[in-house]
Amino acid sequence: MPHCENCKNEWSWGTTLRKSFTLGEGMECPECGKTQYLTKKSRKRMGIANFFPPVILLGSAWLFDLNIVSVLAVALFLFAVFMLTYPQMAELSNENEPMW
């Protein structure tokens, strides 16, 4: 789980997931109130993780000739796996690092 760089408070799974759906780049620490940002490393990791579900869906639909219900079931499963693993991939920083 991610830790606040300011107060070293470890965020819970639910807090991390809830904060990730806020608009804007920063996420406010529930303990100290300081703005935290995802590190460049964790944003890259999450970007790669976002790439695989569509590839798996399209590949399985084409390779196994699946119907729409099966594809939706696989999509729901992949979405659940991503939501469960997302908080473990998050790392926080006090500064917003540029991607490039």
Secondary structure as UniProt FT lines:
FT   TURN            5..7
FT   HELIX           13..20
FT   STRAND          27..28
FT   TURN            30..32
FT   STRAND          35..38
FT   HELIX           40..64
FT   HELIX           68..89
FT   STRAND          92..93
//
